[in-house]
Amino acid sequence: MLVAFFSLTAVFRQASYGTEPPKQTNAGSANASRAEKRPVHITVRSQTEIKQTFTYSPHPAIPDELQGYAGTQVGGTGTYRMIVDPQGAVSQVTIVKGFTVTAVYDERFSDIKGNAVPALDQVMVQALQRWRAKPGPMRVVDIYWSFGTQRSVNYGKGNAPK
């Protein structure tokens, strides 16, 4: 009887060790799953790069009171960050570096060189919120935007006249 007791104790002990869930000792696998969920970071500086990522990218509608900033009298740049969800919708737009006047083409505006133009930043944020990207992983997209000597946006190219 004593032998049977020791045998049953050994069987129960082995069974209880066998049913314990395995402990995760590799911390790298937890980091790997986090890395898969990290968004892809893209920097866009040209119209070609915009077309590679976005299916809908309307130009900002510059209000009449800001038309001088559309490139006829001054030029400048700004950098904006968009968060794009996996379906391609822009879920957030932030201003990385606000629009700043970097060139003056009309002497009447010479005193504004170097100034920020928050109203133009708001126009840009409103336009970028309407953009749509191709479906894919979650993305963080930094876009460099400039206005120059022409009335249209030149997507980060130089402002020098041709």
JOCORGI-V59550 format. One record per residue. N is the residue number from 1. RES is the residue in one letter. SS is DSSP state (hx for helix, st for strand, lp for the rest). OMEGA is omega in radians with two decimals (NA if undefined). Layout:
BEGIN
n=N res=RES ss=SS omega=OMEGA
n=N res=RES ss=SS omega=OMEGA
END
This chain:
BEGIN
n=1 res=M ss=lp omega=3.11
n=2 res=L ss=hx omega=3.11
n=3 res=V ss=hx omega=3.13
n=4 res=A ss=hx omega=3.12
n=5 res=F ss=hx omega=3.12
n=6 res=F ss=hx omega=3.12
n=7 res=S ss=hx omega=3.12
n=8 res=L ss=hx omega=3.10
n=9 res=T ss=hx omega=3.13
n=10 res=A ss=hx omega=3.13
n=11 res=V ss=hx omega=3.14
n=12 res=F ss=hx omega=3.13
n=13 res=R ss=hx omega=3.13
n=14 res=Q ss=hx omega=-3.13
n=15 res=A ss=hx omega=-3.12
n=16 res=S ss=hx omega=3.09
n=17 res=Y ss=hx omega=-3.12
n=18 res=G ss=hx omega=-3.09
n=19 res=T ss=hx omega=3.12
n=20 res=E ss=lp omega=3.10
n=21 res=P ss=lp omega=3.13
n=22 res=P ss=lp omega=3.12
n=23 res=K ss=lp omega=3.13
n=24 res=Q ss=lp omega=-3.12
n=25 res=T ss=lp omega=-3.10
n=26 res=N ss=lp omega=-3.14
n=27 res=A ss=hx omega=-3.12
n=28 res=G ss=hx omega=-3.12
n=29 res=S ss=hx omega=3.07
n=30 res=A ss=hx omega=3.10
n=31 res=N ss=hx omega=3.14
n=32 res=A ss=hx omega=3.14
n=33 res=S ss=hx omega=3.06
n=34 res=R ss=hx omega=-3.11
n=35 res=A ss=hx omega=3.13
n=36 res=E ss=hx omega=-3.09
n=37 res=K ss=hx omega=-3.14
n=38 res=R ss=lp omega=3.13
n=39 res=P ss=lp omega=3.07
n=40 res=V ss=st omega=-3.13
n=41 res=H ss=st omega=-3.10
n=42 res=I ss=st omega=3.00
n=43 res=T ss=st omega=-3.08
n=44 res=V ss=st omega=-3.12
n=45 res=R ss=lp omega=-3.11
n=46 res=S ss=lp omega=3.13
n=47 res=Q ss=hx omega=3.10
n=48 res=T ss=hx omega=3.12
n=49 res=E ss=hx omega=3.09
n=50 res=I ss=hx omega=-3.12
n=51 res=K ss=hx omega=3.10
n=52 res=Q ss=hx omega=-3.05
n=53 res=T ss=hx omega=-2.98
n=54 res=F ss=st omega=3.08
n=55 res=T ss=st omega=3.14
n=56 res=Y ss=st omega=-3.08
n=57 res=S ss=lp omega=-3.11
n=58 res=P ss=lp omega=3.07
n=59 res=H ss=lp omega=3.10
n=60 res=P ss=lp omega=3.07
n=61 res=A ss=lp omega=-3.09
n=62 res=I ss=lp omega=3.11
n=63 res=P ss=lp omega=-3.09
n=64 res=D ss=hx omega=-3.10
n=65 res=E ss=hx omega=3.12
n=66 res=L ss=hx omega=-3.07
n=67 res=Q ss=hx omega=3.11
n=68 res=G ss=hx omega=3.13
n=69 res=Y ss=hx omega=-3.13
n=70 res=A ss=hx omega=3.03
n=71 res=G ss=lp omega=-3.11
n=72 res=T ss=lp omega=-3.12
n=73 res=Q ss=lp omega=3.12
n=74 res=V ss=st omega=3.06
n=75 res=G ss=st omega=3.13
n=76 res=G ss=st omega=-3.09
n=77 res=T ss=st omega=3.03
n=78 res=G ss=st omega=3.10
n=79 res=T ss=st omega=-3.05
n=80 res=Y ss=st omega=-3.13
n=81 res=R ss=st omega=3.11
n=82 res=M ss=st omega=2.98
n=83 res=I ss=st omega=-3.09
n=84 res=V ss=st omega=-3.12
n=85 res=D ss=lp omega=-3.09
n=86 res=P ss=lp omega=3.10
n=87 res=Q ss=lp omega=3.11
n=88 res=G ss=lp omega=3.13
n=89 res=A ss=st omega=3.07
n=90 res=V ss=st omega=-3.08
n=91 res=S ss=st omega=-3.12
n=92 res=Q ss=st omega=3.03
n=93 res=V ss=st omega=3.08
n=94 res=T ss=st omega=3.13
n=95 res=I ss=st omega=3.11
n=96 res=V ss=st omega=3.08
n=97 res=K ss=st omega=-3.07
n=98 res=G ss=st omega=3.13
n=99 res=F ss=st omega=-3.14
n=100 res=T ss=st omega=3.11
n=101 res=V ss=st omega=-3.12
n=102 res=T ss=st omega=-3.14
n=103 res=A ss=st omega=3.13
n=104 res=V ss=st omega=-3.11
n=105 res=Y ss=lp omega=-3.14
n=106 res=D ss=lp omega=-3.06
n=107 res=E ss=hx omega=3.13
n=108 res=R ss=hx omega=-3.11
n=109 res=F ss=hx omega=-3.05
n=110 res=S ss=hx omega=-3.12
n=111 res=D ss=hx omega=-3.12
n=112 res=I ss=hx omega=3.14
n=113 res=K ss=lp omega=-3.11
n=114 res=G ss=lp omega=-3.12
n=115 res=N ss=lp omega=3.02
n=116 res=A ss=st omega=3.11
n=117 res=V ss=lp omega=-3.08
n=118 res=P ss=hx omega=3.14
n=119 res=A ss=hx omega=3.11
n=120 res=L ss=hx omega=3.04
n=121 res=D ss=hx omega=-3.14
n=122 res=Q ss=hx omega=3.07
n=123 res=V ss=hx omega=3.14
n=124 res=M ss=hx omega=3.14
n=125 res=V ss=hx omega=3.13
n=126 res=Q ss=hx omega=3.13
n=127 res=A ss=hx omega=-3.09
n=128 res=L ss=hx omega=3.11
n=129 res=Q ss=hx omega=-3.14
n=130 res=R ss=lp omega=-3.10
n=131 res=W ss=lp omega=3.08
n=132 res=R ss=st omega=3.14
n=133 res=A ss=st omega=3.02
n=134 res=K ss=lp omega=3.09
n=135 res=P ss=lp omega=-3.13
n=136 res=G ss=lp omega=3.14
n=137 res=P ss=lp omega=3.04
n=138 res=M ss=lp omega=-3.08
n=139 res=R ss=st omega=2.94
n=140 res=V ss=st omega=-3.07
n=141 res=V ss=st omega=3.03
n=142 res=D ss=st omega=-3.13
n=143 res=I ss=st omega=3.10
n=144 res=Y ss=st omega=-3.06
n=145 res=W ss=st omega=3.10
n=146 res=S ss=st omega=3.01
n=147 res=F ss=st omega=-3.08
n=148 res=G ss=lp omega=-3.04
n=149 res=T ss=lp omega=3.13
n=150 res=Q ss=lp omega=-3.12
n=151 res=R ss=lp omega=-3.12
n=152 res=S ss=lp omega=3.10
n=153 res=V ss=st omega=-3.13
n=154 res=N ss=lp omega=2.97
n=155 res=Y ss=lp omega=2.99
n=156 res=G ss=lp omega=3.10
n=157 res=K ss=lp omega=-3.11
n=158 res=G ss=lp omega=-3.13
n=159 res=N ss=lp omega=-3.08
n=160 res=A ss=lp omega=3.10
n=161 res=P ss=lp omega=-3.13
n=162 res=K ss=lp omega=NA
END
